[in-house]
Amino acid sequence: MSTPPPDQEARLQELLRGFPEPTVRALSEFRQTGDKAAFDRAFAGVIEHHLQARPAVPVAELPGTTTLVGDLGLDSLTLAEMAFLFEDLFATSLPHEDYVRVNTLDDLRTLLLGRIQPRPST
């Protein structure tokens, strides 16, 4: 897959201002290559960035059954903010009726991967 145009990279940098550099790099890598490992790093980084309190282990190491509200303490406003951010980052839409059924990390990951346009995997 080719490198995104400079304006797309600038938009990415704007959307992720304040995020840790590894999250920004992972998302850029995913957008360029479609690599699922890069997606997973970006996904975990975005969620971790939105947490009030850090879990005992990094989000990337938590089981997929970890609940967004009960285990990670995310509230509805933060979930909505993340939904809009994910839509922008992955150039997709997340229908409200699908998003409200998301309870766990796996639910959210599956929803996002199902909505993202197929890309070559490395």
C-alpha positions, 0 to 999 in steps of 0.5 A: 500500500502506498504512503498516504498523501501529506494532507492525510498525514497532517490530519492524522497528526492533528487528530492524535495531538497529545497521544503517545508517539508509539500510538501515532506511529502504529496508526500511521503504519496501519494506514500505510500497510493494513497490518493487524498488529499495527492496528492492535497497537493503535487500538490499545493506545487510543483506549489507554489514552482515554482512561482515567486510571491506568490498569495494572497491565497495559491495555494491549495485554488485557484479555478481550473480555475486559469490559470498557465500562466495568473494568476500565471505567470508561463513561458514556461521554468518553465512549462517544468521544472515542467512537468519533475519533475511531471514525476519523482515524479509520475513515469509517462510520460506526452506526449508533445501534452497533456501537451501543452493543459494544461492551468489551475490548473484543466487541469494539475491536471486532466492530472496528475491523468489520467496518474498516475497508479491507487492506493488504496485511503484512 
